[in-house]
Amino acid sequence: MPEVTMPRLSDTMEDGTIAAWHKQPGEQVRRGEVLAEIETDKATMELEAYDEGVLQRILVGEGETVPIGQPIAIIGDGPAAAAEAPAQPAAQAAPAQPAAPAQPAAPAEPAAEAPAPPAPADQARVKASPLARAIAGDRGIDLSTVTGSGPGGRVVKADVEALAAGDGRRAEPVAEPAAEPEAAAPPAGPPAAPAAPSPAAPAGDDVEEVPLTRMRRTVARRLVESMQSAPHFYLTIQVDADALLALRAQLNQQLEAAGTKVSINDLLVKACAVTLRAHPDVNVSWAGDKILRHRRIHVGIAVAVDGGLIVPVVRDADRKGVGEISREAKELVGKARAGRLHPDDYTGGTFTISNLGMYGIDQFTAVINPPEAAILAVGATTSEPVLRDGQLANRQRMKLTMSIDHRALDGATGATFLADLKAVLEAPLRILA
């Protein structure tokens, strides 16, 4: 019988969490139908069936995390032989629990005498998706107070966000705690918050443990690897942005009827793509014993999301108009913040832009997004007095800093690219050609 295994859904994925099953044992499965939703370090994605038949068994329950390649379900030809069998892996431990029927006989005493588990332990026993746990941890929300709208009452991201927004989705104190303590053995939440060593924090304690999200762990690992393996060096250049701002205003006036609004970042994506086309030695990746020069130009846009950072990619940016880039970038950013990016949306980038200008940051250095060889950090546009032809005038200025992997690029190569990028941005009609 065909086994359904945990797939690799991103280049950085090492394991995945079952967010929800869309099929149950005994149901017919057709090729291409959605079997389950998988939470990865990047997003929540749909798992489609590659085989047809009947779902015989579910081997990994919702909320459980397993490594890539581990079987999570079985699809067969006939009726489900074990439809009632271990739909959750925890079922093997379950027989030991019913052997203690004395628990309902005196529920008050044991509950009162046992030391009250700390808040993190209570959170671990609530059925919730890892993303919901991470958001709850970030916002200080007790998951036991949230009413779950997912399968089997599972708390999902929307439930936590709804409670944070104040729509009153608080859980009623339902009297069925006996079913939940069974799950205390394998806590499904992030590993950074073990139940035992975390006694209830005393009032006034000035330290709060914040569990790492899966995305944050992956970001941390990859950035450390980047800084340790890639010898970064940095080049900064200042750009006169008056013409760029004027072009943006003109384009937005023309595109208003179409409902498109171009940002400075959209113009930067196009400008970088045009300049990369003229400098193929910058559009490269480091591959250990060789350098890969890419024939196509895919520009990544660094996006801050809840619990981490992700870089959706505008593909073939040099071949697209600014309006098309603007629409595509907005769609990618929206999908990124909703956790709905597909692997094709964030893999294969050849150059990345990180823009913190909207936060008022004048200048910064960014960490290279491996295996790319460079990343451009964009600062805010500020008004500065500039001497031109003996006359002092205020000009809009913007600083760009490029982080470069010295294994793949030399200083002169990076400097020539930045100088040409500056020229393109200061005469921006060139990016419309």
Secondary structure, DSSP 8 states (H G I E B T S, - for coil): --EEE----STT-SEEEEEEESS-TT-EE-TT-EEEEEE-SS-EEEEE-SS-EEEEEE-S-TT-EEETT-EEEEEESSS-TTTTS-SSGGGGTGGGTTT-THHHHS-HHHHHHS----HHHHHHHS-B-HHHHHHHHHHT--GGGB---SGGG-B-HHHHHHHHHTS--B----S-TTTSGGGGSS--S-TTS-STT-----TT---------HHHHHHHHHHHHHHHHS-EEEEEEEEE-HHHHHHHHHHHHHHGGGT----HHHHHHHHHHHHHHH-TTTSEEE-SSSEEE-SS--EEE-EEETTEEE--EETTGGGS-HHHHHHHHHHHHHHHHTT---HHHHS--SEEEEE-GGGT---------TTBSEEEEEEEEEEEEEEETTEEEEEEEEEEEEEEETTT--HHHHHHHHHHHHHHHHSGGGGG-
